[in-house]
Amino acid sequence: MAMNLKQAQEMIEVCKENKVKLTLDYMMRYHSYNRKIKEMIDEGKLGKLVMGRAQLTCWYPPVKGAWRQKPELGGGGSLIDMGTHCIDLLEMFMGEVGEVFCYINSLVQNYPVEDTAVALLKFKNNALGLVDNHFNIPDASSENRLEIYGSRGSILAKGTIGQDSSGCIVGRIEKEEKGYKAAQKREKIKEEEISLKPMNMYQSEIEDFDRCILEDAEPSFKGEDGLRNLKIVLAAYESVKKGKPVKV
C-alpha cells in the first residue's frame, strides 16, 4: 500500500476527508477458485482450520532501473512484492494474523533486495500459516500452491495464486467420524476435483469497486485492510532483524 505506516494512514484519512472510496489491487481475492475456497471454509466443510500455505514464486533476474529491485523504491524484494498477496489470501481464509516470524536471503539474484523469503504466521485463532516467495526459481518449476488444512480435510490448489485467472482445486473432505481408526482410513476420503468457469479476476475486482461507487457501499478490501497487510509484512522484516517472532 505504501512505504511505511504513516503514508498508508495518510491515504486513508485523505480519502475519508474527501468522501471517496479507497481499495487496493489485491485481485487474487476475486479469483473464482479462491472465492470458492472461501465459500467452502465458511460452510464449515474443513472443520476447524489448523494450517494454511500460500506460495508465489517466479524468475526475476536483474533488470536495469527496475523499482522492485531497489529497496528505497519498493521497500523490499520478493516478500513485500508477492508475499503481501499471499498474506492477504491466508487472512481471507484463516482470519487475522497475530504474530509473524520470517527468514529472507539473497541466494541467486544480484540486487540489494531479497530473492528468497519464507514467513511463518500465527493467526489469532492459533492456526498456523506458511508463506514462501522467491525471485530465483523458474516460473515453470513453481505451481504457486495454495493449501488449506482443517480437522475434516483439505483444499489443495495450484495456479490460483498469481496473475492468471485459471488454475484448479481439489478437495479432500472427510465425513465427520469419531475414533482413531476411522480417522486413519484414507481410502474413505473422497477426492473431489472442483471445476469452475474461469472469470477474469481483474475485471471482477473493477466491477465490484464500480458497484461500491454507484451504490455507496464499502469495498470488500478497504484502506484499513491494506494498512493491516502492511503492518504484517513490516513485522516480518522486523523479525528478520531481531531473529525472533514479532507481534502484529
C-alpha positions as CSV (number, residue, x, y, z in Angstrom):
1,M,0.0,0.0,0.0
2,A,2.8,2.4,0.9
3,M,6.4,2.5,2.0
4,N,5.5,3.0,5.7
5,L,2.5,3.1,8.0
6,K,2.4,6.9,8.2
7,Q,1.9,7.1,4.4
8,A,-0.8,4.4,4.5
9,Q,-2.6,6.2,7.3
10,E,-2.5,9.5,5.4
11,M,-4.0,7.8,2.4
12,I,-6.9,6.5,4.5
13,E,-7.5,9.9,6.1
14,V,-7.4,12.0,3.0
15,C,-9.9,9.6,1.3
16,K,-12.3,9.9,4.2
17,E,-12.0,13.7,4.3
18,N,-12.9,13.9,0.6
19,K,-15.5,11.2,0.9
20,V,-14.1,8.9,-1.8
21,K,-13.7,5.2,-1.9
22,L,-10.3,3.5,-1.3
23,T,-9.4,0.0,-2.2
24,L,-6.2,-1.8,-3.2
25,D,-5.4,-4.2,-6.1
26,Y,-5.5,-7.5,-4.2
27,M,-7.0,-9.1,-7.3
28,M,-6.5,-12.7,-6.1
29,R,-9.4,-12.3,-3.7
30,Y,-11.6,-12.2,-6.8
31,H,-10.2,-15.4,-8.4
32,S,-13.2,-17.7,-8.9
33,Y,-11.4,-20.6,-7.3
34,N,-10.2,-18.6,-4.3
35,R,-13.8,-17.4,-3.8
36,K,-15.0,-21.0,-3.9
37,I,-12.4,-22.0,-1.3
38,K,-13.7,-19.2,1.0
39,E,-17.2,-20.4,0.5
40,M,-16.3,-23.9,1.4
41,I,-14.5,-22.7,4.5
42,D,-17.4,-20.5,5.6
43,E,-19.7,-23.5,5.2
44,G,-17.6,-25.4,7.7
45,K,-16.6,-28.2,5.3
46,L,-13.0,-28.2,6.5
47,G,-13.9,-28.2,10.2
48,K,-11.6,-26.3,12.5
49,L,-8.8,-24.7,10.4
50,V,-5.3,-25.6,11.5
51,M,-2.8,-24.6,8.8
52,G,-2.6,-22.7,5.5
53,R,0.2,-22.3,3.0
54,A,0.4,-19.8,0.1
55,Q,3.3,-19.8,-2.4
56,L,4.0,-17.3,-5.1
57,T,7.3,-17.7,-7.0
58,C,8.8,-16.5,-10.2
59,W,12.1,-16.0,-12.0
60,Y,13.0,-12.3,-11.8
61,P,16.6,-11.5,-12.9
62,P,18.3,-8.1,-12.6
63,V,16.6,-5.5,-14.8
64,K,18.2,-2.1,-15.2
65,G,16.1,0.6,-13.5
66,A,13.5,-1.9,-12.1
67,W,11.9,-0.3,-9.0
68,R,11.1,-3.7,-7.4
69,Q,14.9,-4.3,-7.1
70,K,15.6,-1.1,-5.3
71,P,14.8,-1.1,-1.5
72,E,14.3,2.7,-1.4
73,L,11.6,2.4,-4.1
74,G,9.9,-1.0,-3.4
75,G,10.6,-1.4,0.3
76,G,12.0,-4.9,-0.1
77,G,12.0,-7.8,-2.5
78,S,10.0,-11.0,-3.0
79,L,8.2,-10.8,0.3
80,I,6.8,-7.3,0.1
81,D,6.1,-7.7,-3.7
82,M,4.5,-11.1,-3.8
83,G,4.2,-12.1,-0.2
84,T,1.6,-9.4,0.6
85,H,-0.8,-11.1,-1.8
86,C,-0.2,-14.5,-0.1
87,I,-0.7,-13.0,3.4
88,D,-3.9,-11.3,2.3
89,L,-5.3,-14.6,0.9
90,L,-4.4,-16.5,4.1
91,E,-6.1,-13.9,6.2
92,M,-9.1,-14.1,4.0
93,F,-9.3,-17.8,4.6
94,M,-7.8,-18.2,8.1
95,G,-8.5,-15.0,10.0
96,E,-6.3,-12.2,11.3
97,V,-2.5,-12.8,11.8
98,G,-1.3,-12.1,15.4
99,E,2.4,-12.9,15.1
100,V,5.0,-13.5,12.4
101,F,8.5,-14.9,12.1
102,C,10.5,-14.6,8.9
103,Y,13.7,-15.6,7.1
104,I,14.9,-13.7,4.0
105,N,18.0,-14.0,1.9
106,S,19.7,-13.2,-1.5
107,L,20.7,-16.6,-2.9
108,V,20.8,-16.2,-6.7
109,Q,20.0,-12.7,-8.0
110,N,22.5,-9.9,-7.8
111,Y,20.4,-7.0,-6.4
112,P,20.1,-5.4,-2.9
113,V,16.6,-6.8,-2.1
114,E,15.8,-10.4,-1.1
115,D,15.2,-13.0,-3.7
116,T,14.1,-15.6,-1.1
117,A,11.5,-15.3,1.7
118,V,9.7,-17.7,4.0
119,A,7.3,-16.4,6.7
120,L,5.6,-18.3,9.4
121,L,2.3,-16.8,10.5
122,K,0.5,-17.4,13.7
123,F,-3.2,-16.5,13.5
124,K,-5.2,-15.1,16.4
125,N,-7.2,-18.4,16.4
126,N,-3.9,-20.2,16.9
127,A,-3.9,-21.8,13.5
128,L,-0.6,-21.5,11.6
129,G,0.4,-20.3,8.1
130,L,3.3,-20.5,5.8
131,V,4.1,-18.0,3.0
132,D,7.0,-18.6,0.6
133,N,8.1,-16.2,-2.1
134,H,11.1,-16.4,-4.4
135,F,12.5,-14.4,-7.3
136,N,15.0,-17.1,-8.1
137,I,13.0,-20.2,-9.3
138,P,12.0,-20.6,-12.9
139,D,8.3,-19.9,-13.4
140,A,7.6,-23.3,-15.0
141,S,9.1,-25.0,-11.9
142,S,6.7,-23.5,-9.5
143,E,3.0,-24.4,-9.3
144,N,2.2,-21.5,-6.9
145,R,0.5,-23.7,-4.4
146,L,-2.3,-22.8,-2.1
147,E,-3.1,-25.4,0.7
148,I,-5.7,-25.1,3.4
149,Y,-5.9,-27.8,6.1
150,G,-8.6,-28.4,8.7
151,S,-9.8,-31.0,11.1
152,R,-12.1,-32.6,8.4
153,G,-9.9,-32.4,5.4
154,S,-8.0,-30.1,3.0
155,I,-8.3,-28.0,-0.1
156,L,-5.3,-28.1,-2.4
157,A,-5.0,-25.6,-5.2
158,K,-2.4,-24.8,-7.9
159,G,-2.3,-21.8,-10.2
160,T,-4.9,-19.8,-8.3
161,I,-2.1,-17.5,-6.9
162,G,-0.6,-15.2,-9.5
163,Q,-1.8,-13.0,-12.4
164,D,-3.7,-15.7,-14.3
165,S,-7.4,-16.4,-13.8
166,S,-7.1,-20.2,-14.4
167,G,-5.9,-23.0,-12.0
168,C,-7.5,-26.0,-10.3
169,I,-8.5,-27.1,-6.8
170,V,-9.0,-30.5,-5.2
171,G,-11.0,-31.0,-2.0
172,R,-10.3,-34.0,0.3
173,I,-13.1,-33.8,2.8
174,E,-14.0,-36.5,5.3
175,K,-17.4,-37.2,6.7
176,E,-17.4,-36.3,10.4
177,E,-16.3,-39.5,12.0
178,K,-15.1,-40.2,15.5
179,G,-12.3,-42.6,16.7
180,Y,-8.7,-43.1,15.9
181,K,-9.3,-46.0,13.4
182,A,-11.9,-44.1,11.4
183,A,-9.7,-41.1,11.0
184,Q,-6.9,-43.2,9.6
185,K,-8.9,-44.8,6.8
186,R,-7.5,-42.8,3.9
187,E,-9.4,-44.8,1.3
188,K,-12.7,-43.4,2.7
189,I,-11.6,-39.8,1.9
190,K,-13.3,-38.8,-1.3
191,E,-11.1,-36.6,-3.5
192,E,-13.1,-34.2,-5.5
193,E,-11.7,-32.0,-8.3
194,I,-13.7,-28.8,-8.4
195,S,-14.2,-27.3,-11.9
196,L,-15.3,-23.7,-12.3
197,K,-15.7,-21.4,-15.3
198,P,-12.6,-19.1,-15.3
199,M,-13.5,-15.4,-14.7
200,N,-11.2,-12.5,-15.2
201,M,-10.3,-11.6,-11.6
202,Y,-9.2,-8.1,-12.6
203,Q,-12.5,-7.4,-14.3
204,S,-14.4,-8.8,-11.3
205,E,-12.4,-6.6,-9.0
206,I,-13.1,-3.4,-11.0
207,E,-16.8,-4.3,-11.4
208,D,-17.1,-4.7,-7.7
209,F,-15.4,-1.4,-7.0
210,D,-17.7,0.2,-9.6
211,R,-20.7,-1.2,-7.7
212,C,-19.4,0.3,-4.4
213,I,-19.2,3.7,-6.0
214,L,-22.6,3.5,-7.6
215,E,-24.3,2.1,-4.6
216,D,-22.2,4.0,-2.0
217,A,-21.1,0.7,-0.4
218,E,-18.0,-0.2,1.4
219,P,-15.3,-2.1,-0.7
220,S,-14.6,-5.6,0.4
221,F,-11.0,-4.6,0.8
222,K,-10.7,-1.3,2.5
223,G,-7.8,1.0,3.2
224,E,-7.7,-0.2,6.7
225,D,-7.2,-3.8,5.4
226,G,-4.2,-2.5,3.3
227,L,-2.8,-0.8,6.4
228,R,-3.1,-4.1,8.3
229,N,-1.4,-6.0,5.5
230,L,1.5,-3.6,5.5
231,K,1.8,-3.9,9.3
232,I,2.2,-7.7,8.9
233,V,4.9,-7.5,6.2
234,L,6.8,-4.8,8.1
235,A,6.6,-7.0,11.2
236,A,8.1,-9.9,9.1
237,Y,11.0,-7.7,8.1
238,E,11.4,-6.7,11.8
239,S,11.5,-10.3,12.8
240,V,14.4,-10.9,10.3
241,K,16.4,-8.2,12.1
242,K,15.6,-9.4,15.6
243,G,15.8,-13.1,14.8
244,K,12.5,-13.8,16.7
245,P,8.7,-13.7,16.3
246,V,7.1,-10.2,16.2
247,K,3.5,-9.5,17.2
248,V,1.4,-7.6,14.7
